[in-house]
Amino acid sequence: MTARFTAILAFRLVTSEPERLADFYTGLGFNRGEAKPIPGPEMALLGLHGGGSRLPLWLGGQRVELDHFEEAGRPYPSDVTGADTRFQHLALVTDDAAAAWSRASALGAMPISLAGPVTLPASSGGVIAVKFRDPEGHPLELLQFPRGSRSTSSGLLGIDHSAISVTDVDASLRFYERLGLSMRGRTLNRGPTQAALDGLAGAEVDVVPLMPAVAMPHLELLGYRTPVPRRAEPLAPNDVAATRIVWSADRDALQRDPDGHLHLLTKTQEG
């Protein structure tokens, strides 16, 4: 029987330096919670030995959790680009991408985009965007939507989506539709601004938003036509690059998609 994804509850980043990473995200505008042990049944579900701790970070009602494991995995690989199946980023909405990028850079962010924020053409959403990595290598994106399309405030406004790189968009689309997600639009992003945003010469990528029943935040598929996608070996759950999306679902399970991206399903509405 196929599981059903209802809503994204949290995003979990693996870290070898939780305090350092927490300082980075709180500097960006997240609020820090209290670290707690990762429950034993979840450690067993992940197939990991020893213990672990989880430090929650809040951005409004949305949550990023920093997971640290006694059984350390591999650091974030230095050769991962957007066209690699290990790539997964979090897109953070801001009302001022230039100011947010300046703040991230001062906190130790490492650039992916070639020259800071770029304005994408209307066919690609017309957003101002910039991609970078946190101090441990996790990719992030800042999104400033056209004026009037989002309510404004100061700094970060929330998490819009998590984007994953896939080798076969249509196969991945069928996989996620069976899990209860629905496609909302599909664009082909290309040209000089996309190349600058991705830090990839000649970047040409299909972007496919997938919406759960509770639409925000959502999942996006990145299917690169150029450069050719690279299928990497699956990540272990304790590898720093092994970001997990936590879903409200009809069962408790750990599931991988066709390219190895990890999803944790839970029947419990975690708070």
Secondary structure, DSSP 4 states (H G I P E B T S, - for coil): ----EEEEEEEEEE-S-HHHHHHHHHHHTPEE---EEPPHHHHHHHT--S-EEEEEEEETTEEEEEEEESS--PPPPTT--TTBTT-EEEEEEES-HHHHHHHHHHTT-EE-SSSS-EEPPGGGT--EEEEEE-TTS-EEEEEEPPTTSS---SSEEEEEEEEEE-S-HHHHHHHHHHTT-EE---EEEESHHHHHHHT-TT-EEEEEEEE-SS-SSEEEEEEEEESPPB-PPPPPTTSTT--EEEEEESS-EEEE-TT--EEEEESS---
